Amino acid sequence: MSYPDKKVLLDVKNDFPVLVNNPNLVYLDSGATSLKPKCVIDKLDEYYEKYGVNVNRGVYKLSYTATTEYEETRTVCAKFLNCKEREVVFTKGASNGLNLVAQSYGMDNLNEGDEVISSELEHHSCVLPWQNVCKIKGAKLKYVELDSEGRITVEAFKKVLSNKTKVVVLTHVSNVMGYITPIKEIIRLAHEVGAVVVVDAAQSVPHMKVDVKDLDCDFLAFSAHKMFGPTGFGVLFGKFKYLKAMRPVEFGGDMIDEVYKNESTWKDAPFKFETGTPPIAEAIAFKEAIRYIESIGYEKIQAHEKALMEYTMRELVKIDGVTIYNKSVETGIIAFNMTGVHPHDASTLFDERDICLRAGHHCAQLIIKWLDTIGTLRACFYIYNDFEDCDKFIEAVKDSAEYFKEW
Ligand code: 7TS
């Protein structure tokens, strides 16, 4: 097979020990979690081997080193997102950040009759926290009507937006379909009626430049582990005026100012939201993931993913017995099924060839129901995939289609 435009491709497989240790592996499940480059793993080791003590507590030199390394990540994140350091809340991941906003901002600002807008394209961690708050507060959860291909459009958003809208909570990039939400225009319109906008950026930050000032979003959450960083760590951006006014939702060590018998006072944001011993090594190593992305640049990352996606899609549409749900190439995700075959059955055939894909509802049952199916197969391309991976994947799809024809 001839490879188009090979020049645009990055050659980074050797940066990833999992790929070095498993040379036949075709890893197409980066939407679930990305593999980690050596520089991130080395930084985790550095923490444990050179200064592995707690942060924000000790008054000895090692504690100072750990705290400096830990807070440096906040500085790197702030620059990366184009916001202030005090607007960067360290979390356990996207789910944790999205829940924090609902539990704190949502519980204190929603009232009976208010409306929250979301969509059927959401990951459960984006919409369920608001389903819960709406129920408790008597607010109404409204859904943007998706277009015929399952996208969120500005036109459809305008139809549900009203003066009753208090919160808009939407995904930036869908983890099932790979669609990019026209979030900047949606934010502008939401602000016209005084609503705040919460962006689920779990699938966007790994693949595209996200500038929170340019977007003008009020909150934005993502996980480190989907963008080469460690598991158990993430970031919630919040405009300081909101973070300052919000109540903490978890209480304990480190987040307090003064504690009395019947009441207590808190540190300023973002620290009042960060209680207990944090995932220190993970926080420290996350800045290396950001530096790794910046050393490559989003332009090259996107060109690489686009080349692989276009190449794969061109072949995939020719195969009989394959249903593709997202025909356009917007990000590195292909949502498909072997027609008439349960995705879990199909994925075991891929696994026999060391091809890792995700099968099922992808924690996004509303879009799976909207697609009127029981689940999908999902292939996600990232910077460590190459044209050989595409070929192995295409061959496996072809062979599976043949195999299932006999069923
Ligand atoms: N939002 C989106 C759009 C996601 O894709 C995910 C995880 C989350 C939120 C939650 O992130 P977490 O790090 O807190 O779990 N998505 C997936 C996925 O598509 N396959 O496995 C996890």
Residues whose N, C-alpha, C, O or C-beta is under 5 A from the ligand:
A	BS01	7TS	G31 A32 G93 A94 S95 N96 H123 S125 T171 V173 N175 D200 A202 Q203 S223 H362
